[in-house]
Amino acid sequence: DQSRKLRKTIYSVNESMKEQFPKKNTKDDLEAELKYCKELIATIEQVPGLSAHPKIGESLRLLEETVADDIEQVRCSSDADARTGHKTADTSFFGYKTHLAMSVERLVTAAIVTTGEKSDGKLLQSLIEKSCAAGIPVNTVIGDTAYSEKTNLQYAEDNHICLISKLNPNITDGHRKKEDEFDFNKDAGMYVCKAGQMAIRKARQGKKGVGTNQKDTYYFDIERCKRCPLREGCYKEGAKSKTYSVSIKSTEHAIQRDFQESEFFKKAVKERYKIEAKNSELKNRHGYRVTSGVGLNGMALQGAMAIFTVNLKRILRLVDEPREAPDQ
């Protein structure tokens, strides 16, 4: 698309350039398109003064940036374990996730490295169990809405743990089928299938104000479903659309709803920012924003080293902090 816009801009200035440009790529292949774009850029740069034109120069820079981004993505995609995850409905990343548990002293007590498309909420129980195994007693857990799934609420109740996590109607009030095949991405507000594809839109159906008659329907890109390697049992041949629906039931989780309106809950949930600060420290000060190795094991090793470092720094800080003198 960028190369097409660039050619169109150049033709408006100098139509004779058509004869000098390389033959257009006709293959549905990224490598072939990248090769064509590189040749196009080289041809333009060889013409004196052409790239100096304001409109042409801007289009040329956009194409160069797009080519550079695609080359980086091709390089990253050689990592067979990496997957596409989503932070919002419009933004995505390619790689891995590290799920952290942290104590009130801001020491990381457990970590699990997964591929990028994995849901946060599914790992709460494992993080609690890892923290307990490390000698940390757990009686209260503060997390975002991803952790307020029904199974987590039941687990917390069974283990006498106070779960400070706001309810999200899409994942807690709904009755879902095939729960293991679709995960809710709380940042994007959309469901993601087991192949990592995110829904492209959603619609509320049923009578307004009547929770038991309503459902949220999530629509997926049918063209991607047709080519999906995991389509068997999920995509029906010849189907015009692929959807996933969640029935809304407003009567469930009444206890948690009442709890999150309490002053204790409202005060405790404000402490959640501390885990985001720890994430920022790992990414910005210890190179954890980009993987330095290859594969899930490589990412786990990098995570172990980075987390060990931030924990050691925190321990030294705690040791140096002045302590209150005991009462005489």
BABA-557947 format. One record per residue (C-alpha): residue number from 1; x, y, z. Coordinates in Angstrom, 3 decimals. Layout:
BEGIN
> n|px|py|pz
> NUM|X|Y|Z
...
END
This chain:
BEGIN
> n|px|py|pz
> 1|0.000|0.000|0.000
> 2|2.853|2.387|0.836
> 3|4.678|1.582|-2.419
> 4|1.476|2.179|-4.393
> 5|1.001|5.586|-2.739
> 6|4.619|6.459|-3.401
> 7|4.361|5.584|-7.120
> 8|1.143|7.580|-7.399
> 9|2.821|10.624|-5.831
> 10|5.796|10.346|-8.193
> 11|3.557|9.990|-11.277
> 12|1.831|13.247|-10.337
> 13|5.252|14.944|-10.468
> 14|7.041|12.973|-13.196
> 15|4.982|10.463|-15.165
> 16|8.005|9.366|-17.210
> 17|9.318|7.510|-14.141
> 18|6.939|4.629|-14.978
> 19|9.468|3.302|-17.463
> 20|12.325|3.304|-14.932
> 21|10.615|1.527|-12.053
> 22|11.197|-2.217|-11.450
> 23|8.485|-4.707|-12.406
> 24|5.672|-4.767|-9.842
> 25|5.392|-7.732|-7.520
> 26|2.404|-9.969|-8.339
> 27|2.998|-12.695|-5.737
> 28|1.060|-12.902|-2.493
> 29|4.324|-13.195|-0.593
> 30|5.906|-10.801|1.895
> 31|9.490|-11.649|0.946
> 32|8.767|-10.893|-2.723
> 33|7.082|-7.609|-1.810
> 34|10.008|-6.577|0.400
> 35|12.429|-7.294|-2.453
> 36|10.345|-5.160|-4.843
> 37|10.129|-2.279|-2.335
> 38|13.894|-2.295|-1.830
> 39|14.427|-2.107|-5.594
> 40|11.871|0.707|-5.868
> 41|13.583|2.712|-3.113
> 42|17.004|2.215|-4.722
> 43|15.673|3.377|-8.117
> 44|14.158|6.539|-6.645
> 45|17.315|7.416|-4.743
> 46|19.356|7.177|-7.949
> 47|17.316|9.952|-9.612
> 48|18.832|13.333|-8.674
> 49|16.482|15.624|-6.744
> 50|13.470|13.286|-6.856
> 51|13.471|12.387|-3.161
> 52|13.961|16.078|-2.303
> 53|10.380|16.827|-3.395
> 54|8.350|17.326|-0.150
> 55|5.494|14.935|-0.983
> 56|7.768|12.312|-2.528
> 57|10.239|12.540|0.355
> 58|7.505|11.974|2.933
> 59|6.061|8.970|1.064
> 60|9.543|7.556|0.595
> 61|10.285|7.754|4.326
> 62|6.993|6.013|5.148
> 63|7.858|3.188|2.767
> 64|11.369|2.850|4.210
> 65|9.963|2.678|7.752
> 66|7.388|0.054|6.703
> 67|10.051|-2.075|5.043
> 68|12.274|-1.825|8.128
> 69|9.376|-2.845|10.405
> 70|8.493|-5.814|8.195
> 71|12.095|-7.002|8.065
> 72|12.182|-6.926|11.875
> 73|8.911|-8.901|12.035
> 74|10.288|-11.492|9.619
> 75|13.357|-11.818|11.827
> 76|11.236|-12.225|14.948
> 77|8.916|-14.752|13.311
> 78|11.829|-17.172|13.050
> 79|11.172|-17.775|16.758
> 80|8.789|-20.731|16.551
> 81|7.522|-20.306|20.141
> 82|6.605|-16.608|19.902
> 83|2.954|-15.675|19.438
> 84|0.934|-12.511|18.841
> 85|-0.653|-10.965|21.917
> 86|-2.871|-7.901|22.296
> 87|-2.686|-4.940|24.656
> 88|-5.703|-3.169|23.149
> 89|-8.139|-3.906|20.335
> 90|-5.901|-1.910|17.970
> 91|-2.395|-2.726|19.188
> 92|-0.567|-6.026|19.335
> 93|2.884|-7.408|20.088
> 94|4.795|-10.450|18.939
> 95|6.564|-12.482|21.581
> 96|5.956|-13.570|25.150
> 97|4.290|-12.654|28.432
> 98|5.714|-12.854|31.938
> 99|3.085|-13.215|34.660
> 100|4.320|-11.944|38.041
> 101|3.320|-12.210|41.689
> 102|4.795|-9.661|44.095
> 103|4.811|-9.297|47.880
> 104|3.976|-6.142|49.833
> 105|7.750|-5.593|50.159
> 106|7.851|-5.386|46.328
> 107|9.780|-8.629|45.924
> 108|8.765|-10.850|43.003
> 109|7.621|-14.119|44.609
> 110|6.628|-16.063|41.478
> 111|6.888|-15.739|37.707
> 112|5.544|-17.739|34.776
> 113|6.672|-17.089|31.187
> 114|4.132|-17.922|28.477
> 115|3.598|-17.207|24.811
> 116|2.048|-13.843|23.980
> 117|-1.537|-14.914|23.414
> 118|-2.109|-16.537|26.834
> 119|-4.721|-15.090|29.172
> 120|-3.575|-13.578|32.478
> 121|-6.402|-14.904|34.628
> 122|-5.716|-18.583|33.945
> 123|-2.405|-18.427|35.839
> 124|-3.526|-16.913|39.140
> 125|-3.695|-20.238|40.977
> 126|-0.228|-21.281|39.769
> 127|1.265|-17.943|40.864
> 128|-0.273|-18.311|44.340
> 129|0.974|-21.888|44.678
> 130|4.484|-20.926|43.534
> 131|4.557|-18.062|46.042
> 132|3.455|-20.366|48.867
> 133|6.106|-22.909|47.854
> 134|8.697|-20.121|48.101
> 135|7.687|-19.548|51.733
> 136|5.354|-16.579|51.235
> 137|2.008|-16.898|53.069
> 138|-0.805|-15.640|50.820
> 139|-4.022|-14.361|52.363
> 140|-4.832|-11.418|50.065
> 141|-4.347|-11.068|46.307
> 142|-4.721|-7.792|44.398
> 143|-5.094|-8.050|40.617
> 144|-6.827|-6.433|37.667
> 145|-10.090|-7.574|36.075
> 146|-8.424|-10.471|34.241
> 147|-8.218|-12.349|37.550
> 148|-11.914|-12.118|38.479
> 149|-12.960|-15.240|36.568
> 150|-15.419|-17.515|38.306
> 151|-12.845|-20.284|38.861
> 152|-10.497|-17.828|40.571
> 153|-13.243|-16.545|42.847
> 154|-14.104|-20.118|43.819
> 155|-10.431|-20.989|44.365
> 156|-9.949|-17.928|46.579
> 157|-12.996|-18.811|48.661
> 158|-11.944|-22.457|49.057
> 159|-8.441|-21.403|50.189
> 160|-9.568|-18.520|52.436
> 161|-7.895|-15.910|50.241
> 162|-9.267|-12.388|49.873
> 163|-9.309|-11.640|46.120
> 164|-9.214|-7.904|45.334
> 165|-10.166|-7.946|41.652
> 166|-12.910|-5.923|40.011
> 167|-15.561|-7.876|38.167
> 168|-15.768|-7.620|34.405
> 169|-19.263|-8.519|33.125
> 170|-17.845|-10.061|29.968
> 171|-15.968|-12.772|31.831
> 172|-17.718|-13.103|35.187
> 173|-21.425|-12.552|34.564
> 174|-21.566|-14.543|31.385
> 175|-22.320|-18.180|30.704
> 176|-19.875|-19.436|28.082
> 177|-19.414|-22.583|26.082
> 178|-15.994|-23.913|25.099
> 179|-14.319|-21.824|27.816
> 180|-10.946|-23.475|27.206
> 181|-10.942|-22.439|23.531
> 182|-11.633|-18.715|23.951
> 183|-9.937|-16.366|26.419
> 184|-10.983|-12.829|27.286
> 185|-8.337|-10.141|26.758
> 186|-9.196|-7.518|29.354
> 187|-7.012|-4.802|27.735
> 188|-8.666|-5.056|24.336
> 189|-12.120|-6.010|25.647
> 190|-12.293|-8.854|23.121
> 191|-12.100|-12.632|23.078
> 192|-9.120|-14.446|21.563
> 193|-9.400|-17.937|20.074
> 194|-6.934|-20.760|20.798
> 195|-5.045|-19.870|17.595
> 196|-4.390|-16.350|18.925
> 197|-6.850|-14.547|16.630
> 198|-8.722|-11.673|18.280
> 199|-12.359|-10.878|17.531
> 200|-12.726|-7.906|15.196
> 201|-15.981|-6.591|16.683
> 202|-18.736|-7.361|19.170
> 203|-22.443|-6.677|19.468
> 204|-24.924|-6.839|22.352
> 205|-28.054|-8.788|21.466
> 206|-31.361|-9.168|23.303
> 207|-33.687|-6.867|25.208
> 208|-32.019|-3.906|26.855
> 209|-32.074|-4.034|30.632
> 210|-33.014|-7.702|30.793
> 211|-29.794|-9.474|31.697
> 212|-31.021|-13.067|31.290
> 213|-32.119|-12.406|27.696
> 214|-28.996|-10.623|26.549
> 215|-25.724|-11.889|25.173
> 216|-22.532|-10.443|23.735
> 217|-21.583|-11.848|20.343
> 218|-17.964|-11.593|19.183
> 219|-17.188|-11.758|15.446
> 220|-13.938|-13.160|14.027
> 221|-12.281|-12.610|10.646
> 222|-13.718|-15.473|8.585
> 223|-10.942|-15.268|5.994
> 224|-8.354|-15.975|8.665
> 225|-10.511|-18.781|10.053
> 226|-10.530|-20.452|6.640
> 227|-6.721|-20.624|6.644
> 228|-6.266|-21.380|10.344
> 229|-4.276|-24.556|11.099
> 230|-6.601|-25.175|14.085
> 231|-9.826|-24.739|12.122
> 232|-10.932|-28.381|12.484
> 233|-13.802|-28.546|14.951
> 234|-13.998|-24.745|15.097
> 235|-14.624|-23.499|11.558
> 236|-17.463|-25.049|9.581
> 237|-16.664|-25.350|5.881
> 238|-18.639|-22.835|3.832
> 239|-19.633|-20.725|6.846
> 240|-20.156|-17.035|6.129
> 241|-19.129|-15.907|9.617
> 242|-17.483|-17.112|12.819
> 243|-18.870|-15.901|16.139
> 244|-18.596|-16.623|19.838
> 245|-21.361|-15.612|22.242
> 246|-21.492|-14.966|25.976
> 247|-24.873|-14.993|27.706
> 248|-25.200|-12.249|30.310
> 249|-26.541|-13.252|33.726
> 250|-26.836|-10.319|36.109
> 251|-27.587|-12.397|39.268
> 252|-24.192|-14.148|39.555
> 253|-21.266|-12.965|41.690
> 254|-23.460|-10.793|43.890
> 255|-21.111|-11.271|46.847
> 256|-18.085|-10.025|44.911
> 257|-20.104|-7.084|43.579
> 258|-21.006|-6.038|47.103
> 259|-17.430|-6.582|48.258
> 260|-15.935|-4.332|45.592
> 261|-18.165|-1.498|46.789
> 262|-16.683|-1.688|50.301
> 263|-14.146|0.839|51.575
> 264|-11.637|-1.938|52.252
> 265|-11.761|-3.090|48.612
> 266|-11.506|0.454|47.229
> 267|-8.477|1.211|49.405
> 268|-6.722|-2.096|48.683
> 269|-7.171|-1.960|44.908
> 270|-5.215|1.310|44.792
> 271|-2.067|-0.676|45.663
> 272|-2.120|-2.507|42.331
> 273|-0.010|0.192|40.647
> 274|3.067|-1.240|42.399
> 275|3.168|-4.290|40.114
> 276|3.054|-2.006|37.065
> 277|6.016|-0.083|38.460
> 278|7.908|-3.372|38.790
> 279|7.068|-4.258|35.193
> 280|8.356|-0.861|34.097
> 281|11.607|-1.383|36.012
> 282|12.163|-4.764|34.349
> 283|11.473|-3.430|30.859
> 284|13.151|-0.039|30.964
> 285|16.141|-0.639|33.246
> 286|16.935|-4.309|32.677
> 287|16.275|-4.878|28.979
> 288|13.189|-7.022|29.482
> 289|11.185|-5.247|26.814
> 290|12.825|-7.329|24.045
> 291|13.943|-10.950|24.243
> 292|17.669|-11.508|23.895
> 293|17.361|-15.215|23.092
> 294|15.150|-17.572|21.139
> 295|12.281|-19.757|22.277
> 296|10.234|-20.051|25.439
> 297|13.154|-21.508|27.387
> 298|15.375|-18.612|26.323
> 299|12.762|-16.117|27.481
> 300|12.370|-17.957|30.793
> 301|16.138|-17.814|31.375
> 302|16.223|-14.103|30.586
> 303|13.282|-13.588|32.946
> 304|14.988|-15.497|35.760
> 305|18.117|-13.334|35.467
> 306|16.202|-10.047|35.254
> 307|13.900|-10.895|38.171
> 308|16.844|-12.097|40.287
> 309|18.504|-8.738|39.644
> 310|15.518|-6.572|40.605
> 311|14.892|-8.705|43.702
> 312|18.522|-8.391|44.789
> 313|18.357|-4.606|44.336
> 314|15.167|-4.484|46.388
> 315|16.632|-6.635|49.171
> 316|19.658|-4.340|49.431
> 317|17.350|-1.334|49.561
> 318|15.289|-2.922|52.362
> 319|18.438|-3.802|54.328
> 320|19.647|-0.197|54.130
> 321|16.341|1.334|55.178
> 322|16.431|2.687|58.760
> 323|14.333|0.739|61.211
> 324|12.304|2.161|64.030
> 325|13.898|1.792|67.441
> 326|12.111|-0.719|69.707
> 327|9.963|0.647|72.505
> 328|11.866|1.067|75.781
END
